[in-house]
Amino acid sequence: MNTNFDLKVVYFPSCINRSMGRNSFQAADDLQLTALTHQLLVRAGFTILFPEGLDAHCCGMPFSSKGFAEANHTQSSTLEAALLKASENGKHPILYDMSPCFYHSKEEFSKALKIVDPIEFMLDYVMPQLVVKNKKESIVVYPVCSVKKIGKTEQLLSLSQLCAHQVNFIDSNCCGFAGDRGFLIPELNEHGLRDLKSQIPSNCKEGYSTSRTCEIGFEKMSGIDFKSIFYLIDEVTR
């Protein structure tokens, strides 16, 4: 567990989460993810720092995935410089709220920055500052592709088990949403999650992951509320 920090964090909300609102199951007064994350971090005692010019920043993955290497490098380098400044040259940890964005920056950035995946940050930094008051009975959780690539699946399970009595992990190689492909070729998502409903217990109405686009596909294909695991943590510790 990471305990050598001063409760200051640089928060980099992904451009997907900054631009997208609540899902269809959420009430009109439910907080959008970036606002909820801010509230959760403050409740855990953190001072939150943001990179300058936040709205102009992107990890670069949308460009890289389509073969635009130069645009990817420009965006990634610009973000790295902004995060280096905001974190006081790597003094403070940097929270990413989407695992795919974290994975991309981890591959692109130098080692000076202490960027942290949402799963690791919540498990090692946030949960020790909070008390779980009302565990969920049963939830569904999906480790997205980037979580598997960086070896965070066991940490995701540990985090989920702190918040629910029964944790049902979805078994799927890939959900098929693949960034924005699920918007353009929904058949990929439908095929990737063809066995999804049979894996969800009848008493389970809530699912969680760490990628907004994957959650859109899961919500569509499962028919249950599927959102960031940050919502789960906020609810059970409030």
Buried (B, 14 or more C-beta within 10 A) or exposed (E): EEEEBEEBBBBBBBBBBBEBEBBEBBEEEBBBBBEBBBBBBEBBEBEEBBBEEBEEBBBBBBBBBEEBEEBBBBBBEBBBEBBBEBBEEBEBBBBBBBBBBBBBBBEBBEEEBBBBBBBBBBBBBBBEEBEEEEEBEBBBBBBBBBBBBBEBBEBBBBBBBBBBEBBBBBEBEBBBBBBEBBEEBBEBBBEBBEEBEEBBEEEBBBBBBBBBBBBBBBBBBBEBBBBBBBBBBBBBBE
